[in-house]
Amino acid sequence: MLNVRKNPSCYLNNGRKKRLFHFLIYILITFIAPNAIYSQQPANVSVSVKNASLRQLFDEIEKNSVYKFSYRDILLDNKKDITINASNTPVETILNGILHKRNLQYKVVGNSIMITAEELQNNKEGSSRKITGVVVDQAGIPVIGANIVEKGSNNGTITDIDGNFNINVHPDAVLSVSYIGYISKETPVGKSSSLNITLNEDSKRLEEIVVVGYGTQKKINLTGAVSQVSSKDLENRPVNTVAQMLQGTMPNVKVNVTSGAPGQGGSVSIRGTGSINGSSPLVLVDGIPGDLNRLNPADIETISVLKDAASAAIYGARGAFGVVLVTTKSAKAGKTKVSYDGYVAFSEPTISTDYLTSGYDYLMLNDVAFKNATGKTYLVYTDSYMEELYAL
């Protein structure tokens, strides 16, 4: 008979394992489980607001609780119609009625409350549809961050880095697309599931920013040194370059013409020479850098000259020596009118030199000059030769 001796350490190890297992169960029941149950219980808050907006309500809840709200500004309206006086009330009870009326929903994650647009449910006209699309500008470049909102609701989204978007909307929805610097556009969804939306630049608004900032401001409200002349002040001037037209029309504006040749242009300096390397002002023709000497004087409507340092604040370092703003004429309503301006110029020297063409006179004058310088005569020719030369 084979006797097997059992190892007492085997029982010891099994006993330790059992005791360790019971200890873990005790920790789980005593500490972890109550905390887990407690974390699921909503916190109560006390809040009192009157005629407040949704944003003001969120701020008040954050002040009186540990919750922090996360939302997109486009989802919140500015209506001040919320009046609540709640004491020790679950936050879910406060939010349920208010957010549902605004087609919003919330999700509590720890101490954070995320506010999102309420997902569309089936309605009397049918279920919601997922619409995808892309927003580009006139050049076909994707518009990043454009706002896509279903008209009449808070349901919206924004385009990604490629201009793409997707959104769930009603079957008869109209999408309102907007972005800074572009004209807002409304696009009916219809039966399409994919949309290609092109936004046009709002050039009028961009021009207003520039013009209102300086060009069209009333002179009485100006604080900088600005001079302006109109086409009426420049008419009937016998010049053929715009730079020459400015001579004598504005104080502290000097026009330098280096030559009197026909068609010769000039350079403009404002308030004297500003640098040994030159101090030419920045010339903008309808907002585009240009050259005064290349413009047709008949095409000019107004010329404004910005003289002080304020021009550099608007146009940067290139405007340090002043800015010349040229506005050209544009079409006007009314009958067609044709006009012609002509100018002809001739130039000739003011002093005409009578050149010496006689050989005899040349020899005599040369001999006189030589005799005055040396005291000796220069001529070595015979009298007969001189008489023959004189007869020519």
VEXSE-187043 format. One record per residue (C-alpha): residue number from 1; x, y, z. Coordinates in Angstrom, 1 decimal, padded with zeros to 4 digits. Each point is the difference from the previous one (the first is absolute). Last residue first. Layout:
// VEXSE-187043
<num NUM, xx X, yy Y, zz Z>
...
//
This chain:
// VEXSE-187043
<num 392, xx 034.3, yy 130.4, zz -099.6>
<num 391, xx 001.5, yy 003.4, zz -000.6>
<num 390, xx 001.6, yy 000.2, zz 003.4>
<num 389, xx 001.9, yy -003.2, zz -000.5>
<num 388, xx 001.5, yy 001.4, zz -003.3>
<num 387, xx 001.0, yy 003.2, zz 001.7>
<num 386, xx 001.6, yy -002.0, zz 002.8>
<num 385, xx 001.9, yy -002.1, zz -002.4>
<num 384, xx 001.3, yy 003.1, zz -001.8>
<num 383, xx 001.0, yy 001.5, zz 003.3>
<num 382, xx 002.2, yy -003.0, zz 000.8>
<num 381, xx -000.9, yy -002.4, zz 002.8>
<num 380, xx 002.0, yy -000.2, zz 003.2>
<num 379, xx -002.6, yy 001.3, zz 002.3>
<num 378, xx 000.5, yy -000.4, zz 003.7>
<num 377, xx 001.3, yy 003.4, zz 001.0>
<num 376, xx 002.0, yy 000.4, zz 003.2>
<num 375, xx -001.0, yy 001.6, zz 003.3>
<num 374, xx -000.6, yy -003.4, zz 001.5>
<num 373, xx -003.6, yy 000.0, zz 001.2>
<num 372, xx -001.3, yy 003.1, zz -001.8>
<num 371, xx 001.8, yy -001.1, zz -003.2>
<num 370, xx -001.5, yy -003.4, zz 000.2>
<num 369, xx -003.6, yy 001.4, zz 000.4>
<num 368, xx 000.5, yy 002.4, zz -002.8>
<num 367, xx 001.3, yy -002.7, zz -002.3>
<num 366, xx -002.9, yy -002.3, zz 000.8>
<num 365, xx -002.4, yy 002.9, zz -000.8>
<num 364, xx 001.7, yy 000.6, zz -003.3>
<num 363, xx 000.2, yy -003.7, zz -001.0>
<num 362, xx -003.7, yy -000.6, zz 000.8>
<num 361, xx -001.1, yy 003.2, zz -001.8>
<num 360, xx 001.8, yy -001.2, zz -003.1>
<num 359, xx -001.4, yy -003.5, zz 000.2>
<num 358, xx -003.6, yy 001.3, zz 000.1>
<num 357, xx -002.6, yy -002.2, zz 001.7>
<num 356, xx -000.2, yy 001.4, zz 003.6>
<num 355, xx -003.2, yy -001.2, zz 001.7>
<num 354, xx -002.8, yy 002.4, zz 000.8>
<num 353, xx -001.4, yy -001.6, zz 003.3>
<num 352, xx -003.7, yy 000.2, zz 000.5>
<num 351, xx -001.2, yy 000.7, zz 003.6>
<num 350, xx -003.4, yy -001.0, zz 001.3>
<num 349, xx 000.2, yy -003.4, zz -001.6>
<num 348, xx -003.2, yy -001.3, zz -001.6>
<num 347, xx -003.0, yy -001.9, zz 001.3>
<num 346, xx -003.4, yy -000.6, zz -001.5>
<num 345, xx -003.1, yy -001.2, zz 001.9>
<num 344, xx -003.4, yy -001.2, zz -001.1>
<num 343, xx -002.9, yy -000.7, zz 002.3>
<num 342, xx -003.3, yy -001.6, zz -000.7>
<num 341, xx -003.0, yy -000.6, zz 002.1>
<num 340, xx -003.0, yy -001.8, zz -001.4>
<num 339, xx -003.4, yy -000.6, zz 001.5>
<num 338, xx -002.8, yy -002.5, zz -000.7>
<num 337, xx -003.1, yy -000.2, zz 002.1>
<num 336, xx -002.5, yy -002.8, zz 000.2>
<num 335, xx -003.2, yy 001.0, zz 001.7>
<num 334, xx -000.6, yy -000.7, zz 003.6>
<num 333, xx 001.5, yy -002.1, zz 002.8>
<num 332, xx 003.6, yy 000.2, zz 000.7>
<num 331, xx 003.0, yy -002.2, zz -000.9>
<num 330, xx 003.1, yy 000.3, zz 002.1>
<num 329, xx 002.8, yy 002.6, zz 000.3>
<num 328, xx 003.2, yy -000.9, zz 001.6>
<num 327, xx 000.9, yy 000.4, zz 003.7>
<num 326, xx 003.6, yy 000.7, zz 000.8>
<num 325, xx 001.3, yy -000.3, zz 003.5>
<num 324, xx 003.5, yy 001.5, zz 000.5>
<num 323, xx 001.6, yy -001.3, zz 003.3>
<num 322, xx 002.7, yy 001.6, zz 002.1>
<num 321, xx 003.6, yy -000.6, zz 000.7>
<num 320, xx -000.5, yy -002.9, zz 002.5>
<num 319, xx -002.8, yy -001.5, zz -002.2>
<num 318, xx 002.1, yy -003.0, zz -001.1>
<num 317, xx 000.6, yy -000.7, zz 003.7>
<num 316, xx -003.6, yy -000.9, zz 000.6>
<num 315, xx -003.1, yy 001.2, zz -001.9>
<num 314, xx -002.3, yy 000.9, zz 002.9>
<num 313, xx 002.4, yy 001.0, zz 002.8>
<num 312, xx 002.4, yy 001.3, zz -002.6>
<num 311, xx -002.6, yy 002.5, zz -001.2>
<num 310, xx -000.4, yy 001.3, zz 003.5>
<num 309, xx 003.6, yy 001.1, zz -000.1>
<num 308, xx -001.0, yy 003.2, zz -001.9>
<num 307, xx -000.6, yy 000.9, zz -003.7>
<num 306, xx -002.9, yy -001.9, zz -001.4>
<num 305, xx -000.6, yy 001.4, zz -003.5>
<num 304, xx -003.4, yy -000.4, zz -001.7>
<num 303, xx -000.5, yy 000.1, zz -003.7>
<num 302, xx -003.5, yy 000.1, zz -001.5>
<num 301, xx -001.8, yy -001.1, zz -003.2>
<num 300, xx 002.9, yy -000.8, zz -002.3>
<num 299, xx -000.5, yy -001.4, zz -003.5>
<num 298, xx 000.8, yy 003.2, zz -001.8>
<num 297, xx 003.5, yy 000.2, zz 001.5>
<num 296, xx 000.8, yy -003.4, zz -001.7>
<num 295, xx 002.2, yy -001.9, zz 002.4>
<num 294, xx 003.5, yy -001.3, zz -000.6>
<num 293, xx 001.8, yy 002.9, zz 001.7>
<num 292, xx -001.8, yy -000.5, zz 003.2>
<num 291, xx 001.3, yy -003.5, zz 000.4>
<num 290, xx -002.0, yy -002.8, zz 001.6>
<num 289, xx -000.7, yy -002.0, zz 003.2>
<num 288, xx -003.7, yy -001.3, zz 000.0>
<num 287, xx -002.7, yy 001.5, zz 002.2>
<num 286, xx -001.7, yy 001.9, zz -002.8>
<num 285, xx 003.4, yy 001.3, zz -001.1>
<num 284, xx 002.3, yy -000.1, zz 003.1>
<num 283, xx 003.2, yy 002.0, zz 000.0>
<num 282, xx 002.3, yy -000.5, zz 003.0>
<num 281, xx 002.2, yy 003.1, zz 000.5>
<num 280, xx 003.5, yy 000.4, zz -001.3>
<num 279, xx 002.6, yy 000.9, zz 002.5>
<num 278, xx 003.4, yy -000.8, zz -001.5>
<num 277, xx 003.1, yy -001.7, zz 001.2>
<num 276, xx 001.2, yy 003.2, zz 001.7>
<num 275, xx -003.2, yy -000.2, zz 002.0>
<num 274, xx -003.0, yy 002.2, zz 000.8>
<num 273, xx 000.3, yy 002.7, zz -002.6>
<num 272, xx -002.7, yy 002.6, zz 000.4>
<num 271, xx -003.5, yy -000.1, zz 001.4>
<num 270, xx -001.3, yy -002.3, zz -002.6>
<num 269, xx 002.1, yy -000.8, zz -003.1>
<num 268, xx -001.3, yy -000.7, zz -003.5>
<num 267, xx 002.1, yy -000.9, zz -003.0>
<num 266, xx -000.6, yy 001.3, zz -003.5>
<num 265, xx -000.8, yy -001.2, zz -003.5>
<num 264, xx 001.5, yy 001.1, zz -003.3>
<num 263, xx -002.6, yy -000.2, zz -002.8>
<num 262, xx 001.6, yy 002.9, zz -001.9>
<num 261, xx 003.5, yy 000.7, zz 001.3>
<num 260, xx 000.3, yy 002.6, zz 002.7>
<num 259, xx 002.1, yy -002.2, zz 002.2>
<num 258, xx 000.5, yy -000.8, zz 003.7>
<num 257, xx -003.6, yy 000.7, zz 001.1>
<num 256, xx -000.3, yy 000.0, zz 003.8>
<num 255, xx -003.5, yy 000.3, zz 001.4>
<num 254, xx -000.2, yy 001.2, zz 003.6>
<num 253, xx -003.0, yy -000.6, zz 002.3>
<num 252, xx 000.2, yy 002.0, zz 003.2>
<num 251, xx -003.1, yy 002.0, zz -000.9>
<num 250, xx -002.2, yy -001.3, zz -002.8>
<num 249, xx -000.9, yy 001.2, zz -003.5>
<num 248, xx 003.3, yy 001.7, zz -001.0>
<num 247, xx 001.3, yy -002.8, zz -002.1>
<num 246, xx -002.4, yy -003.0, zz 000.1>
<num 245, xx -000.7, yy 000.1, zz -003.7>
<num 244, xx 003.7, yy -000.6, zz -000.7>
<num 243, xx -000.2, yy -003.4, zz 001.8>
<num 242, xx -003.1, yy -000.9, zz -002.0>
<num 241, xx 001.8, yy 000.4, zz -003.3>
<num 240, xx -001.0, yy 001.8, zz -003.2>
<num 239, xx 000.0, yy 003.6, zz 001.1>
<num 238, xx -001.9, yy 003.1, zz -001.2>
<num 237, xx -002.5, yy 000.0, zz 002.9>
<num 236, xx -003.5, yy 000.3, zz -001.3>
<num 235, xx -001.5, yy -002.2, zz 002.8>
<num 234, xx 001.9, yy -000.9, zz 003.2>
<num 233, xx -002.2, yy 001.9, zz 002.5>
<num 232, xx -003.1, yy -001.5, zz -001.6>
<num 231, xx 001.5, yy -003.5, zz 000.2>
<num 230, xx 000.1, yy 000.3, zz 003.8>
<num 229, xx 002.8, yy 001.0, zz 002.3>
<num 228, xx 000.6, yy -001.4, zz 003.5>
<num 227, xx 002.3, yy 000.8, zz 002.9>
<num 226, xx 000.3, yy -002.1, zz 003.2>
<num 225, xx 001.9, yy 000.7, zz 003.2>
<num 224, xx -001.5, yy -002.2, zz 002.7>
<num 223, xx -002.8, yy 000.6, zz 002.5>
<num 222, xx -002.9, yy -000.1, zz -002.4>
<num 221, xx -003.5, yy 000.5, zz 001.3>
<num 220, xx -000.6, yy 003.3, zz -001.8>
<num 219, xx 001.3, yy -001.5, zz -003.2>
<num 218, xx -002.8, yy -002.6, zz 000.1>
<num 217, xx 001.3, yy -003.6, zz -000.4>
<num 216, xx -000.4, yy -001.4, zz -003.5>
<num 215, xx 003.6, yy -001.0, zz -000.6>
<num 214, xx 001.4, yy -000.8, zz 003.5>
<num 213, xx -001.6, yy -002.9, zz 001.9>
<num 212, xx -003.2, yy 000.4, zz -001.8>
<num 211, xx 001.7, yy -000.7, zz -003.3>
<num 210, xx 002.0, yy -003.0, zz 001.2>
<num 209, xx -002.7, yy -001.8, zz 001.9>
<num 208, xx -002.6, yy 001.1, zz -002.5>
<num 207, xx 002.1, yy -001.6, zz -002.7>
<num 206, xx -000.1, yy -003.3, zz 001.8>
<num 205, xx -003.8, yy 000.2, zz 000.5>
<num 204, xx -000.5, yy 000.7, zz -003.7>
<num 203, xx 002.3, yy -002.7, zz -001.0>
<num 202, xx -002.1, yy -002.6, zz 001.8>
<num 201, xx 001.8, yy -003.0, zz -001.6>
<num 200, xx -002.3, yy -002.6, zz -001.6>
<num 199, xx -000.7, yy -003.3, zz 001.7>
<num 198, xx -000.3, yy -003.2, zz -002.0>
<num 197, xx -002.0, yy -002.9, zz 001.4>
<num 196, xx 000.2, yy -003.6, zz -001.3>
<num 195, xx -002.7, yy -002.0, zz 001.6>
<num 194, xx -000.4, yy -003.8, zz 000.5>
<num 193, xx -003.3, yy -001.7, zz 001.0>
<num 192, xx -002.1, yy 001.9, zz -002.4>
<num 191, xx -003.8, yy -000.3, zz 000.1>
<num 190, xx -000.6, yy 003.6, zz 001.0>
<num 189, xx 002.8, yy 001.3, zz 002.2>
<num 188, xx -000.8, yy 003.7, zz -000.6>
<num 187, xx 003.1, yy 002.2, zz 000.0>
<num 186, xx 000.3, yy 003.3, zz 001.7>
<num 185, xx 003.2, yy 002.0, zz -000.6>
<num 184, xx 001.8, yy 002.6, zz 002.2>
<num 183, xx 002.3, yy 002.3, zz -002.0>
<num 182, xx 003.6, yy -000.6, zz 000.9>
<num 181, xx 002.6, yy 001.9, zz 002.1>
<num 180, xx -000.8, yy -001.9, zz 003.2>
<num 179, xx -001.9, yy -003.2, zz -000.7>
<num 178, xx -003.6, yy -001.0, zz -000.5>
<num 177, xx -002.0, yy -002.9, zz -001.3>
<num 176, xx -003.8, yy -000.2, zz 000.8>
<num 175, xx -001.4, yy -003.4, zz -000.8>
<num 174, xx -003.7, yy -000.3, zz -000.9>
<num 173, xx -001.9, yy -003.1, zz 001.3>
<num 172, xx -002.9, yy -001.7, zz -001.8>
<num 171, xx 001.2, yy -003.5, zz 000.8>
<num 170, xx 001.0, yy 000.9, zz 003.5>
<num 169, xx 003.7, yy 000.1, zz 000.8>
<num 168, xx 002.9, yy -002.2, zz 001.2>
<num 167, xx 003.4, yy 001.7, zz -000.8>
<num 166, xx 003.2, yy -000.8, zz -001.8>
<num 165, xx 002.8, yy 002.3, zz -001.0>
<num 164, xx 003.0, yy 000.3, zz -002.3>
<num 163, xx 002.1, yy 003.1, zz -000.5>
<num 162, xx 003.2, yy -001.9, zz -000.1>
<num 161, xx 001.1, yy 001.2, zz 003.5>
<num 160, xx -003.4, yy -000.7, zz 001.4>
<num 159, xx -003.3, yy 001.8, zz -000.6>
<num 158, xx -002.2, yy 001.1, zz 002.9>
<num 157, xx -003.1, yy -001.4, zz 001.6>
<num 156, xx -003.6, yy 001.0, zz 000.7>
<num 155, xx -003.4, yy -000.8, zz 001.5>
<num 154, xx -001.1, yy 003.0, zz 001.9>
<num 153, xx -003.2, yy 000.4, zz -002.0>
<num 152, xx -001.7, yy 002.3, zz -002.5>
<num 151, xx 002.4, yy -000.5, zz -002.8>
<num 150, xx 002.2, yy -003.1, zz 000.4>
<num 149, xx 003.4, yy 001.4, zz 000.7>
<num 148, xx 003.4, yy -000.5, zz -001.8>
<num 147, xx 002.7, yy 002.3, zz 001.3>
<num 146, xx 003.2, yy 000.1, zz -002.1>
<num 145, xx 003.0, yy -001.2, zz 002.0>
<num 144, xx 002.3, yy -000.6, zz -003.0>
<num 143, xx -001.1, yy 001.2, zz -003.4>
<num 142, xx 001.4, yy -002.4, zz -002.6>
<num 141, xx 001.7, yy 001.7, zz -003.0>
<num 140, xx -002.1, yy -000.2, zz -003.3>
<num 139, xx 001.0, yy 003.4, zz -001.1>
<num 138, xx -003.4, yy 001.4, zz 000.6>
<num 137, xx 000.0, yy -001.3, zz 003.6>
<num 136, xx -000.6, yy -003.6, zz 001.2>
<num 135, xx -002.5, yy -001.7, zz 002.3>
<num 134, xx -000.4, yy -003.8, zz -000.2>
<num 133, xx -002.9, yy -002.3, zz 000.6>
<num 132, xx -001.7, yy -002.7, zz 002.0>
<num 131, xx -003.6, yy -000.2, zz 001.0>
<num 130, xx -001.3, yy -002.6, zz 002.4>
<num 129, xx -003.8, yy -000.2, zz -000.1>
<num 128, xx -002.6, yy 000.5, zz 002.7>
<num 127, xx -003.3, yy -002.0, zz 000.0>
<num 126, xx -003.2, yy 001.0, zz -001.6>
<num 125, xx -002.5, yy 002.9, zz -000.2>
<num 124, xx -001.8, yy -000.6, zz 003.3>
<num 123, xx 003.2, yy -000.4, zz 001.9>
<num 122, xx 002.6, yy -002.8, zz 000.5>
<num 121, xx 002.7, yy 001.1, zz 002.4>
<num 120, xx 002.7, yy 002.6, zz -000.6>
<num 119, xx 003.0, yy -000.3, zz 002.3>
<num 118, xx 000.0, yy 002.9, zz 002.6>
<num 117, xx 002.9, yy 002.3, zz -000.5>
<num 116, xx 002.8, yy -000.4, zz 002.5>
<num 115, xx 000.7, yy 001.2, zz 003.6>
<num 114, xx 002.8, yy -001.9, zz 001.8>
<num 113, xx -000.2, yy 000.0, zz 003.8>
<num 112, xx 003.3, yy -000.6, zz 001.8>
<num 111, xx 000.4, yy -001.1, zz 003.6>
<num 110, xx 000.2, yy -003.7, zz -000.9>
<num 109, xx -001.5, yy -000.3, zz -003.5>
<num 108, xx -003.6, yy 001.4, zz -000.1>
<num 107, xx -001.6, yy 000.1, zz -003.4>
<num 106, xx -002.3, yy 002.8, zz -001.2>
<num 105, xx -002.6, yy 000.5, zz -002.6>
<num 104, xx -001.2, yy 003.0, zz -002.0>
<num 103, xx -003.1, yy 000.7, zz -002.1>
<num 102, xx -000.6, yy 003.3, zz 001.9>
<num 101, xx -003.1, yy -001.2, zz 001.8>
<num 100, xx 001.8, yy -003.2, zz 000.9>
<num 99, xx 002.8, yy 002.0, zz 001.6>
<num 98, xx -002.2, yy 001.7, zz 002.6>
<num 97, xx -002.1, yy -002.9, zz 001.1>
<num 96, xx 002.8, yy -002.5, zz 000.5>
<num 95, xx 002.6, yy 002.4, zz 001.4>
<num 94, xx -001.4, yy 000.8, zz 003.4>
<num 93, xx -001.1, yy -003.6, zz 000.8>
<num 92, xx 003.4, yy -001.3, zz -001.2>
<num 91, xx 001.8, yy 002.4, zz 002.4>
<num 90, xx -001.7, yy -001.7, zz 002.9>
<num 89, xx -001.7, yy 002.5, zz 002.3>
<num 88, xx 001.4, yy 001.3, zz 003.3>
<num 87, xx -001.9, yy 003.3, zz -000.4>
<num 86, xx -001.5, yy 001.1, zz -003.3>
<num 85, xx -001.2, yy 003.5, zz -000.9>
<num 84, xx -000.1, yy 000.1, zz -003.8>
<num 83, xx -000.9, yy 002.7, zz -002.5>
<num 82, xx 001.3, yy -000.5, zz -003.6>
<num 81, xx -001.4, yy 002.3, zz -002.7>
<num 80, xx 003.1, yy 002.0, zz -000.9>
<num 79, xx 000.4, yy -001.1, zz -003.6>
<num 78, xx 003.6, yy 000.4, zz -001.3>
<num 77, xx 000.2, yy -003.4, zz -001.7>
<num 76, xx 002.5, yy -002.7, zz 000.8>
<num 75, xx 001.0, yy -002.6, zz -002.6>
<num 74, xx 002.3, yy 002.3, zz -002.0>
<num 73, xx 002.2, yy 000.5, zz 003.2>
<num 72, xx 001.0, yy -003.6, zz -000.1>
<num 71, xx -000.3, yy -001.9, zz 003.3>
<num 70, xx 001.8, yy -001.2, zz 003.1>
<num 69, xx -001.4, yy 000.6, zz 003.5>
<num 68, xx 001.9, yy -000.5, zz 003.2>
<num 67, xx -001.6, yy -001.6, zz 003.1>
<num 66, xx 001.4, yy 000.3, zz 003.5>
<num 65, xx -003.0, yy 002.0, zz 001.2>
<num 64, xx -001.2, yy 003.4, zz 000.9>
<num 63, xx 002.1, yy 002.2, zz -002.3>
<num 62, xx -000.3, yy -002.5, zz -002.9>
<num 61, xx -003.8, yy 000.0, zz 000.3>
<num 60, xx 000.0, yy 003.8, zz -000.2>
<num 59, xx 002.2, yy 000.0, zz -003.1>
<num 58, xx -002.2, yy -002.5, zz -001.7>
<num 57, xx -003.1, yy 002.1, zz 000.8>
<num 56, xx 001.7, yy 003.1, zz -001.4>
<num 55, xx 000.8, yy -001.9, zz -003.3>
<num 54, xx -003.6, yy -001.1, zz -000.2>
<num 53, xx -001.2, yy 003.6, zz 000.3>
<num 52, xx -001.5, yy 001.5, zz 003.1>
<num 51, xx -003.4, yy 001.5, zz 000.8>
<num 50, xx 000.4, yy -000.9, zz 003.6>
<num 49, xx 002.6, yy -002.3, zz 001.5>
<num 48, xx 000.2, yy -002.1, zz 003.2>
<num 47, xx 002.2, yy -003.1, zz 000.3>
<num 46, xx 000.5, yy -002.7, zz 002.6>
<num 45, xx 001.7, yy -003.2, zz -001.1>
<num 44, xx -000.4, yy -003.7, zz 000.6>
<num 43, xx 002.6, yy -002.5, zz -001.2>
<num 42, xx -001.2, yy -002.9, zz -002.0>
<num 41, xx 000.7, yy -003.5, zz 001.4>
<num 40, xx 002.2, yy -002.1, zz -002.2>
<num 39, xx 003.1, yy 000.9, zz 001.9>
<num 38, xx -001.6, yy -001.2, zz 003.2>
<num 37, xx -000.5, yy -003.5, zz -001.3>
<num 36, xx 003.6, yy -000.2, zz -001.1>
<num 35, xx 001.1, yy 001.4, zz 003.3>
<num 34, xx -002.1, yy -002.5, zz 001.9>
<num 33, xx 001.4, yy -002.9, zz -002.1>
<num 32, xx 003.7, yy 001.0, zz 000.4>
<num 31, xx 000.2, yy 000.3, zz 003.8>
<num 30, xx -001.7, yy -002.8, zz 002.0>
<num 29, xx -001.1, yy -002.4, zz -002.6>
<num 28, xx 003.2, yy 000.1, zz -002.1>
<num 27, xx 002.2, yy 000.0, zz 003.1>
<num 26, xx -001.8, yy -003.0, zz 001.5>
<num 25, xx 000.2, yy -001.9, zz -003.2>
<num 24, xx 003.7, yy 000.7, zz -000.1>
<num 23, xx 000.5, yy -001.3, zz 003.5>
<num 22, xx -002.0, yy -003.2, zz -000.7>
<num 21, xx 002.3, yy -000.7, zz -003.0>
<num 20, xx 003.2, yy 000.6, zz 002.1>
<num 19, xx -001.3, yy -002.3, zz 002.8>
<num 18, xx -000.7, yy -002.7, zz -002.6>
<num 17, xx 003.4, yy 000.4, zz -001.7>
<num 16, xx 001.7, yy -000.2, zz 003.4>
<num 15, xx -001.8, yy -003.2, zz 000.9>
<num 14, xx 001.0, yy -001.6, zz -003.3>
<num 13, xx 003.6, yy 000.9, zz 000.5>
<num 12, xx 000.0, yy -001.5, zz 003.5>
<num 11, xx -001.7, yy -003.1, zz -001.1>
<num 10, xx 002.8, yy -000.5, zz -002.6>
<num 9, xx 002.6, yy 000.9, zz 002.6>
<num 8, xx -001.0, yy -003.1, zz 002.0>
<num 7, xx 001.4, yy -002.2, zz -002.8>
<num 6, xx -001.7, yy -003.4, zz -000.1>
<num 5, xx 002.0, yy -003.1, zz 000.4>
<num 4, xx -001.0, yy -002.7, zz -002.3>
<num 3, xx 000.2, yy -003.6, zz 001.2>
<num 2, xx 000.0, yy -002.7, zz -002.7>
<num 1, xx -001.3, yy -003.3, zz 001.1>
//
